[in-house]
Amino acid sequence: MPWAYLAPILLLCCSNIFMTFAWYGQLKFPTAPLLWVIPISWGIAFLEYCFAVPANRIGHQVYSAAQLKTMQEVITLIVFAIFSVTYLGEPLKWNHGVAFGLIVAAAYFAFHKF
């Protein structure tokens, strides 16, 4: 598989790991002052951008913008599901699985030409 097809997937996986921690990692520390949490989250989000921007720049050579966004959403859900269970200790329920499945079905339509 050529690099332009694979690189966006790998880079978006990395970016989503950072963004998930930036947005939701602080939930494990409910007593941390918000004035600390915000700049720490911004710092983590900066790292997310360092992966997301190249992912989209490289990926747009072979994928449409809509395909890149759809790919990003599916990767976000996978990363979040793992994060939610392993880091936050929150179980996923059957309705979450159905909702995620519908988004994956949407990705199918975004990547297939009819």
Secondary structure, DSSP 8 states (H G I E B T S, - for coil): --HHHHHHHHHHHHHHHHHHHHHHGGGG-TTS-HHHHHHHHHHHHHHHHHHHHHHHHHHTTTS-HHHHHHHHHHHHHHHHHHHHHHTS-----HHHHHHHHHHHHHHHHHHS--
